[in-house]
Amino acid sequence: MARGISKIGLIIGMAAIATGVVYFSGVAFASIVPQAWNSWSTHVARIEAENARGAKIQAAAEENSYAIVCEDYFEASFFEKMWKARNLKWCEKYEDRMPG
């Protein structure tokens, strides 16, 4: 081999590098992965809680305002419902409660 590197030295060097990679992979897995997992789980839980809170607020707002807002939706034609009143599609949940 060139420059005095023997085959045994090359094998020992590669084995040392492989051992180091395996060791540091284990260290990384044992210390970094659990922290990342806990952080991710906390983040997901916060997002789910915020989405649930937002859904509860939206449901309360719809419940309080359907009698006034949904009247326009039910009086609209099919095309008006699809174009102008498409944001009021939630009114369909309250169709049975509408007066008259």
N, C-alpha and C positions, 0 to 999 in steps of 0.2 A: 504494500500500500504506500501511497505517497506521503511524504513528510513524517514518516515515523509512526503513523497511527496503525496499531496492530488490529487484527480482527477481534481479538479478545477485548482490547480496550474499547473498540467500537461497540461491542455487545454489552459490555459493562456500562458504558455511557448511556446507551439506549435504554437499558434496564433501569438505570438511575432516573432518567427522564420520565419513563413510564411510571415508576414508583412515585415520583413527585406529583405527576398529573393525577394519579389515583388518590393520593393522600389529600391533595388540595381540593379535589372534587368532593371527597368525603367531608372535608372541613366546610366547604361552601354549602354542601347539601345540609349538613347538620346545623349550620348557624344562619345562613342567609334564607334558605327556603322557608323554614317556619316563620320567620319574621315577615317575609313577603306574603305568605299565605294569610297570616293574621291581619296584616294591613289590608289585603284585598278583601277578606271576609268582612272586616269592619266597614270598608268603603261600600261594598255591595249592600250590607245591612242598612247603612245610612240612606242610600239611594232608594231602597225598597220602602223604608219608613217615610221618606219624603214623598214618594209617589202615592203611598196610601193616604198620607195627609192631604195631598192635593186632590185626590179622588173624593175624599170625604168633603172637602170644601166645595168642590164642583157639584157634588150631589146635593148638598144643602142649598147652594145657589139656584140650582135647577128647580128644586122643590119649592123654594120661595118665590120663584118668578115665572113658573110655567103658565099660570092662568093669564098673564098679561102678554108674555113674549110669544107663546105658542099659537095664539090666535092668528097671527099673521102667517105662520107656517101652514096651518091647516086651511086657510083661505087661499093660499097660493096655488097656481096651476102646477102641473107636473114639471114643466120646464122652469118655472120660477123656483120650485123647490130644488131642482138640480143646479140652478145657477145662482140665484140671488139668496136663497134661504138655506143653502147647503150646510151652513154652520149651525143651523137649528135642527138638524136631524135627530138630536136627542129628544126632541119634543114627541117623537113617536111613542116613547115610553108612557106619555101622559095623555094619550088620545082618549082613553076611556074615562078620564077625569074631566075632560073639557065640557063646559056647560053647553047645552043646546045641541 
